[in-house]
Amino acid sequence: MKKLAALVLFACAVAALVFAHSSKAPSAGLSDADTLRKMSRDWADATKAIDVNRLGQIIADDWKYVGAYGKIKSKEDALNYVQTRDIKLQSYKFGPMDVKMMGNVGVVQGSITQHFINAKDGRHENYSSVWMDVLEKRGDKWVVVRSKGNNIPKD
């Protein structure tokens, strides 16, 4: 009986060590700040691909965007715009992104230059803008909850 009890205790100790080691193993994932930077790129990729399902995962249901002139847009507005607009994103280039983490909230500020083609007349258009997104970690997932953007005037 003593041998059986010792064997059970030994098995429990080994299991506890294995569990403790696996939960403390270094994460192969990204830091929160890098995750938020990646989400900005994912948003641009999804826009280029007109992937409203992916955009719907990135943008929170209660998301709001404030445009340059104070007009407020919802998630529904954004998804509809991506699907129906005449200009299609062809390429983009991000400038540096600054990330400020505050617990389960992160703020990302950056700039982007985007190249579009107008589907109606084939005209090429370039736009540069600065933007800021506020993201919140809900459960184990980050989502964009607020955004602000301004086009940079062309010289």
The 8 nearest C-alpha neighbors of each residue, nearest first, counted from 0:
[[1, 3, 2, 4, 5, 6, 7, 8],
 [2, 0, 4, 3, 5, 6, 7, 8],
 [1, 3, 5, 0, 4, 6, 7, 8],
 [2, 4, 6, 0, 5, 1, 7, 8],
 [5, 3, 1, 7, 6, 2, 8, 0],
 [4, 6, 2, 8, 3, 7, 9, 1],
 [5, 7, 3, 9, 4, 8, 2, 10],
 [8, 6, 10, 4, 9, 5, 11, 3],
 [9, 7, 11, 5, 10, 6, 12, 4],
 [8, 10, 6, 12, 7, 11, 5, 13],
 [11, 9, 7, 13, 12, 8, 14, 6],
 [12, 10, 14, 8, 9, 13, 15, 7],
 [11, 13, 9, 15, 10, 14, 8, 16],
 [12, 14, 16, 10, 15, 11, 17, 9],
 [15, 13, 11, 17, 12, 16, 18, 10],
 [14, 16, 12, 18, 13, 17, 19, 11],
 [17, 15, 19, 13, 18, 14, 20, 12],
 [16, 18, 14, 20, 15, 19, 13, 21],
 [19, 17, 15, 21, 16, 20, 14, 22],
 [20, 18, 16, 22, 17, 21, 15, 23],
 [19, 21, 17, 23, 18, 22, 24, 16],
 [22, 20, 24, 18, 23, 19, 17, 16],
 [21, 23, 19, 20, 24, 18, 25, 17],
 [24, 22, 20, 21, 19, 25, 26, 18],
 [23, 25, 21, 22, 20, 26, 19, 27],
 [26, 24, 23, 27, 22, 21, 28, 20],
 [27, 25, 28, 24, 29, 23, 30, 22],
 [26, 28, 25, 29, 24, 30, 23, 21],
 [29, 27, 26, 30, 34, 25, 31, 33],
 [28, 30, 33, 34, 31, 27, 26, 32],
 [29, 31, 33, 32, 34, 28, 35, 26],
 [30, 32, 34, 33, 35, 29, 100, 105],
 [31, 33, 35, 34, 30, 98, 36, 100],
 [34, 32, 36, 30, 35, 31, 29, 37],
 [35, 33, 31, 37, 32, 36, 29, 30],
 [34, 36, 38, 32, 37, 33, 31, 39],
 [37, 35, 33, 39, 38, 34, 32, 40],
 [38, 36, 34, 40, 35, 39, 41, 33],
 [37, 39, 41, 35, 40, 36, 42, 34],
 [40, 38, 42, 36, 37, 41, 35, 43],
 [39, 41, 37, 43, 42, 38, 44, 36],
 [42, 40, 38, 44, 39, 43, 45, 37],
 [41, 43, 39, 45, 40, 44, 38, 46],
 [44, 42, 46, 40, 41, 45, 47, 39],
 [45, 43, 41, 47, 46, 42, 40, 48],
 [46, 44, 50, 48, 42, 47, 43, 49],
 [47, 45, 49, 43, 48, 44, 42, 50],
 [46, 48, 88, 44, 45, 49, 43, 89],
 [47, 49, 45, 50, 46, 44, 88, 43],
 [50, 48, 46, 47, 45, 51, 81, 82],
 [51, 49, 45, 48, 52, 53, 46, 54],
 [50, 52, 54, 53, 55, 49, 78, 45],
 [53, 51, 55, 50, 54, 56, 45, 49],
 [54, 52, 56, 55, 51, 50, 45, 57],
 [55, 53, 51, 57, 56, 52, 58, 45],
 [54, 56, 52, 53, 58, 57, 51, 59],
 [55, 57, 53, 54, 58, 52, 59, 142],
 [58, 56, 54, 142, 55, 143, 53, 59],
 [57, 59, 143, 55, 142, 56, 54, 62],
 [60, 58, 62, 61, 142, 144, 143, 57],
 [59, 61, 62, 74, 58, 55, 144, 73],
 [60, 62, 59, 144, 63, 74, 73, 58],
 [63, 61, 144, 59, 145, 60, 74, 73],
 [62, 64, 73, 145, 72, 146, 71, 61],
 [65, 63, 146, 72, 71, 147, 145, 66],
 [64, 66, 71, 147, 69, 70, 146, 72],
 [67, 65, 69, 70, 68, 148, 147, 64],
 [66, 68, 149, 69, 148, 65, 70, 150],
 [69, 67, 66, 70, 65, 149, 71, 148],
 [68, 70, 66, 65, 67, 71, 64, 72],
 [71, 69, 66, 65, 68, 72, 67, 64],
 [72, 70, 65, 64, 69, 66, 63, 73],
 [71, 73, 64, 63, 76, 65, 70, 74],
 [74, 72, 63, 76, 75, 62, 77, 64],
 [73, 75, 77, 76, 62, 78, 60, 58],
 [74, 76, 78, 73, 77, 79, 72, 60],
 [75, 77, 73, 79, 74, 78, 72, 80],
 [78, 76, 80, 74, 75, 79, 81, 73],
 [77, 79, 81, 75, 80, 76, 51, 74],
 [78, 80, 82, 76, 77, 81, 75, 83],
 [79, 81, 77, 83, 82, 78, 84, 76],
 [82, 80, 78, 79, 83, 84, 49, 77],
 [83, 81, 79, 80, 84, 49, 78, 51],
 [82, 84, 80, 81, 79, 85, 78, 86],
 [85, 83, 80, 86, 81, 82, 87, 79],
 [84, 86, 118, 117, 87, 119, 83, 116],
 [85, 87, 117, 116, 84, 118, 115, 88],
 [88, 86, 115, 116, 89, 117, 85, 118],
 [87, 89, 115, 47, 90, 114, 86, 116],
 [90, 88, 115, 114, 87, 47, 116, 91],
 [91, 89, 114, 88, 113, 92, 115, 47],
 [92, 90, 113, 112, 114, 93, 111, 89],
 [91, 93, 112, 111, 113, 94, 90, 110],
 [94, 92, 111, 110, 112, 95, 91, 109],
 [93, 95, 110, 111, 109, 96, 92, 112],
 [96, 94, 109, 93, 97, 110, 108, 111],
 [95, 97, 109, 108, 94, 98, 107, 36],
 [96, 98, 108, 107, 109, 95, 99, 106],
 [97, 99, 107, 106, 32, 100, 96, 108],
 [98, 100, 106, 105, 101, 107, 97, 32],
 [99, 101, 105, 102, 104, 98, 106, 32],
 [102, 100, 104, 105, 103, 99, 106, 135],
 [101, 103, 104, 100, 105, 136, 135, 99],
 [102, 104, 136, 135, 101, 105, 100, 137],
 [105, 103, 135, 101, 102, 134, 100, 136],
 [104, 106, 100, 134, 99, 101, 133, 135],
 [105, 107, 133, 99, 98, 132, 134, 100],
 [106, 108, 98, 132, 131, 97, 133, 96],
 [109, 107, 131, 97, 96, 130, 98, 132],
 [110, 108, 96, 130, 129, 95, 94, 97],
 [109, 111, 129, 94, 128, 93, 130, 95],
 [110, 112, 93, 128, 92, 127, 94, 113],
 [113, 111, 127, 92, 91, 126, 93, 128],
 [112, 114, 91, 126, 125, 90, 127, 111],
 [113, 115, 125, 90, 89, 124, 88, 91],
 [116, 114, 88, 124, 87, 89, 123, 86],
 [117, 115, 123, 87, 86, 122, 121, 118],
 [116, 118, 86, 121, 122, 119, 85, 120],
 [117, 119, 85, 121, 86, 120, 116, 87],
 [120, 118, 117, 121, 85, 86, 122, 116],
 [119, 121, 122, 117, 118, 116, 123, 85],
 [122, 120, 117, 118, 116, 119, 123, 86],
 [121, 123, 117, 120, 116, 124, 118, 119],
 [124, 122, 116, 115, 117, 121, 125, 114],
 [123, 125, 115, 114, 116, 122, 126, 117],
 [126, 124, 114, 113, 115, 127, 123, 112],
 [127, 125, 113, 112, 128, 114, 124, 150],
 [128, 126, 112, 151, 111, 150, 113, 125],
 [129, 127, 150, 151, 149, 111, 110, 130],
 [128, 130, 110, 149, 148, 109, 111, 150],
 [131, 129, 148, 147, 109, 108, 110, 149],
 [130, 132, 108, 147, 107, 146, 148, 109],
 [133, 131, 146, 107, 106, 145, 134, 143],
 [132, 134, 106, 145, 144, 143, 105, 146],
 [135, 133, 143, 105, 142, 144, 104, 106],
 [134, 136, 104, 141, 142, 103, 137, 105],
 [137, 135, 141, 103, 140, 138, 104, 142],
 [138, 136, 140, 139, 135, 141, 142, 103],
 [137, 139, 140, 136, 141, 135, 103, 142],
 [138, 140, 137, 136, 141, 103, 142, 135],
 [141, 139, 137, 136, 138, 142, 135, 57],
 [140, 142, 136, 135, 137, 134, 139, 143],
 [143, 141, 57, 134, 59, 58, 135, 144],
 [142, 144, 134, 58, 59, 133, 145, 57],
 [143, 145, 62, 59, 134, 133, 142, 61],
 [146, 144, 63, 133, 62, 132, 64, 143],
 [147, 145, 132, 64, 131, 133, 63, 65],
 [148, 146, 65, 131, 130, 64, 66, 132],
 [147, 149, 130, 129, 66, 131, 67, 146],
 [148, 150, 67, 128, 129, 151, 130, 66],
 [151, 149, 128, 127, 152, 129, 148, 126],
 [150, 152, 128, 127, 149, 153, 129, 126],
 [153, 151, 150, 154, 127, 128, 126, 149],
 [154, 152, 151, 126, 127, 150, 125, 128],
 [153, 152, 151, 127, 126, 150, 125, 128]]
